[in-house]
Amino acid sequence: MVLEHEHLLEVRALHTTFYTEKGRVKAVEDVSFYVDRGEMVGLVGESGCGKSVTCESIMQLHNRRITEIKGEIFFESQDLLKLKKQQMRNIRGRSISMIFQDPMSSLNPVYTIGDQIVEAIKTHRKIEKNEAMRQAVELLSMTEISSPEEVAKKYPHQLSGGMRQRVLIAIALACQPRLLIADEPTTALDVTIQSQILDLLVQFKKTLDMGIILITHDLGVVAEVCSRVIVMYAGEIVEEGTVESIFTKPLHPYTRGLLLAMPQIQGDRNCKLKVIKGVVPSLFNLPRGCRFAPRCDYSTQICAEKHPELTALDSGQMVRCWHYQKLLKEARINDSICDASARG
């Protein structure tokens, strides 16, 4: 199948369903998006919204005996869902790599750092162990770890959280993948180390012309390093657009709520942070209409009764909301007020 425009990755109408003891769970429904070469796309939303499940479906990491995946996942024009297990193993780790959010659970505690990087290299390339170890040390050096030769001889528990995260990046980059999925790569790291890890990802994106999916709940991180944003809620995409459009003119009440809940450097420090009322609905008992309706200040009868489709706007932004035009009108009014203030 020939695509009109060949994206590095193109996900079409992805549905991921888990069969559990409590029943069937639709964790991801009708999710479509793309990632181009040299682009970093942010995937944001609350815990349990389907971010990680979406990316694990791309990598096909779920137990297929209890998981059903439907749709199309094109990577360099090849549908990954039609590949056999061995074909997918050849792609996983070599062409597509993933950095998980917990380094300690991702690294084997009984093997040295060097041996674990060597394993990643030798899995996909016919190379002598001595040469693989030399490349492992070089990869550690590329991630700006000091004394990489010594670090290669150490075990995970002997390293700090930031160093372990750099090791995961080194393993992910061992075969110079074309697509990197980073699942909360800066979780539990202090602000300085977070910045260093993000700078590394940006650097490798440029050097290797690599596409990156950054899974995060931190909108500040997205604003700093991403070019586009995909906002997910309760297993589906509710808004997508450029960083500029999402941060200046959010058209979904959920996106607006996330932005208003961010701490601000300027303003009254005694003012309480705004919160989104209510809780994320259970995937076992989703609302009949809009999934965000029970928590939404703009909700009307149609929101409770009819599920909205993802609407593409002329600006390129996409939104799943019955009342996005009202939010767009409010954004335009705010722009006019700001312009008048600037002229004054």
N, C-alpha and C positions, 0 to 999 in steps of 0.2 A: 504494500500500500504506500503510495507516494503522498507525502504531506505537502500542503500548499506552501508552507514555510517551515523549513526544518529547524525546529527548536532542539536544543540539547536534550531536554526532557519535556514530554507533553503527557499530562494525565487527563484522561477523558472519562467522565461519568463513573468515577471510582465508587464502588460500594463494598464495604468490608463488614461482614456479619460474623459474630461469634455465637456458637451454640454452647450454652452453659447449662448447669443443673437447674437454674431458675428459668431457663427459656432462651429464646433467641434475642440477641442484642445487636441492633444496627449501630455500630460504632462510628461508621463513616458512610454518608449518603450523598451520592451525586456530586462528588468533588472533582472539579476540573481546573487545571492551571498549567502553566508552563514555566520553564527556566531556560534562559539562554546562556551561551558560553560567556564567561567573564562577568556574570551577573550574580549578585547576592539578593535573594528573596527572603523576606521575613515572614514566618508563619506564627501568628500570635493568637492568644486566647487563654481563657482560664484553664486550670487543670481539668482534665477529663473531656475537653472539647473535641478531641480527635486528632490533634497535631501529630503526636508520636505514632499513633496507629496508622495515619496516612503514610508517613515516611517508612514505617516498618513494612507496610504493604508494598511499597515500591521495592524495598529490598527483599521482600518475600521471607520475612523472618518468623512469621506466625506458623503455628502448628496447623497444617492444612486439613488434618482430620477433624478439627473442631472450628475451622475458619473457612468462610466462603468469600472469595474476592471476585468481583465482577467489574467489567469496564475494560479500558485499554490504558496501558502505560508504555508509551513509546520512548525509548532511549536511543538516540541517534537513529531514528526511524524504525527501530526494531521493537516489536511488542513483547515486553518482558513476561507478560502473563501467558504467552504461548510457548515459552521456552521450557525445555526439560530441566530437571533438577541440576544435572551436571553443567548444562549450559549456563544456568543462573549462578552456580558456584564460581564459574570462570569469570563472570562479570563482577560479582560481589567481592569487593576488596581490591580489585584491579582497576575496573572502570568506574565503579561507584563505591565510595567508602562512607562509613558513618562513624561519627564521634558520639559516644553515649555520655549521659550527664553525670554518671557516677564512676570516676576513674578506678576506685578500689574494687568495684564489682566487675569492671571490664578487664582489669589486669589480673593475670594468674599470680597468686602470692608465692608460689613455689618455684617460679622461673625468674631468672634475671631479666632486667629490662632489655639488654642486648639480645638475649635469646628470643624474646617475644617479638622484637622487631625483625630479627632474622627469619623467624617462622613466617611472618607476613610477606617477606620478600621471596622466600624459597617456595611458598605455596603457589605463586603465579609465575615464577621465573626459574629457568634452569641455570643455576649459578653455584659456585663453590662456597662453602660455609665461611671461609676466611674473607672472601670478597663481599659476601653478604654482611658480615660483621663490620667490615670497613664502611660499607654503605649505611649500616645502622648508626654508627658513630657520626657519620656525616649528616644523617637526618636529625640526630639529636642536636648537632651543632647548628643546623638550619633553624631549629626551633628556639635558638638562643639560650640553650642550657649550657651553663659554664661547666668546664671539665667533663665533656661528653664521654671520654674514654673511661673515666671513673664511674660515671652514672650508669654506663652500660653494664657494669659489673654488679650493680646494686639490685636489691629487690624492692618491689613497690612500697612496702611499709617503711622503707628507709628514706623515702622522698616526701616532700611537702605536697599539698594539694595542687598548687600551681604547677609544680614540676611533673606530677603524674598526668595532669591535663596536657602538658606539652608532649609527654610520651605518647599519649593517645593520638595527638595530632601527627606525630612522627610515624606511628603505625599506619594511620589513615592515608598518609602521603607516600608510603613506602613504594607504591607502584604508580605514582603520579596519576591519580584518577581524574577523569573529566568532570565528575560530579561528586561533591562532598555534601553530606547531610550532617549538620551539627545540631545535636539535640541538647539544648540547654548547656552549652559548653562552658559557661561562666558561673554556673550555680555553685553556691557555697564558697566562692572565691572572694577575696577582698577587692575593693574597687581598683587598686593599682594593678593587681594581677589580672583582673577582668580586662582592663584596658590593653594590657600587653597581649593577652590571648586574642582579643579582637583584632589588634594590629597585625598579628601573625596571619590570621585568616584573610584579612584584606591584602596583605603582601603576597600570599600564595595564590590568591584569586587572580591577581594581576600577572604574577610570574608564570603561572601555568595555564592562564586563560581558562580557569576552572569555574564551573557553575556551582553555587553554594545555596543550599536551603538552610536557613538559620531558624531553628525552633526556639522560641523564647516567650516569656510573659513580660519581659522588660521592654516597654515601648521606647525608652531612652536609648537602649542599645540599637534597636531597629532604626531609629532616626539617625544614628551616628554612622552606621555601616551599610545599610540596605538601600536598594534603589526602588524596590516595590514591596508592598505589604499585602498579605492575605490574612484576613481576620476570620477565625472560625468560632462557631458557637454550637454546642450540642450536636456535633457530628457533621456540620455542614458549613460551607463558606457563606458568610453574611455580607462581606464587603471586600473588595480588592481594588488597588490603585497604586499610583506612585506614592512615595513617601510624602512628597509635598502636598498632594491632593488629600491624602488620608489625614494628615496632621493639621492642615489648614481648613479643609471642608469635609469633615466626616459626615456621611449621609445615612449611616445606620445608627439608631439610638444606642446600640451596644458599643460600637466603636467610640461614639461620643462619650459614653459613660466611662470607658477605659481611659480616655485621654483626660477627662475631668478628675479622675481618681489619682492621677500622677502628682506627686509632690512638686511644688513650684519653688524655685529659688527666691523669686521676688514675691511681694505681696505680704499680707498680714499673717504672721507666724502663729497667731492665736486662733486663726480660722481653721475649723475642722476640715479634714479631707472629705470630698464628696464620695459617696459610696453608691454602688448599684444595689438597689433593694432586692430582697429575695435571694434564692439560691438557684444554681443550675439544675434543670429538671433531670430526673432519672431517665436513663435510656430505655428503661422498661416501661415508662409511663410518660411519653412525650405529649405535649399539648397538640390538639388537633390542628390548629391553625399555625400561626407564627410561633416558633419555639421560644422566642424572647418575649412574647406578649404579656405573660404574667408579671414580668419585671419592668415593663416598658411604660414610660410616662406618656407616650403618644398613642397607646393602644386604644383601638375602637372595636366595634362589633366584628368587622370584617377580619381583623387580626386574630380574633378568637376562633373564627369559623373557617377561614380559608388560608391555606399555606401559600406564602408569596414565592414567586420565581425569582431567580437571579437576573436582574435587569442590567443590560449594557447601555451606558450613556454615551453621548457623543464625545464627551471628554476622555473616554477610555476607562473611566471608573465603572465598577460593577457593584450593585447593591441589591440585597434581598429584603425589601421593606415596602409596605403598602403606602407609607407616608414620607418617602424620601424627598419628594418635591417640597414638602413643608420644611424639612431640614435644610434643603438647598436654598429656599427662599430666605430662611433665617440667616444662613451664612452670607448671602448677598447683602442683606440689610446690615449685618455686622461689618462687612467690607466697606459699605458706603459710609458708615459712621466713622470708621478708621480713616478713610480717605479724607473726609471732611475735617476730622481732627488734625490730620497732618497738614492740610492746607491752612487751617487756622493757626 
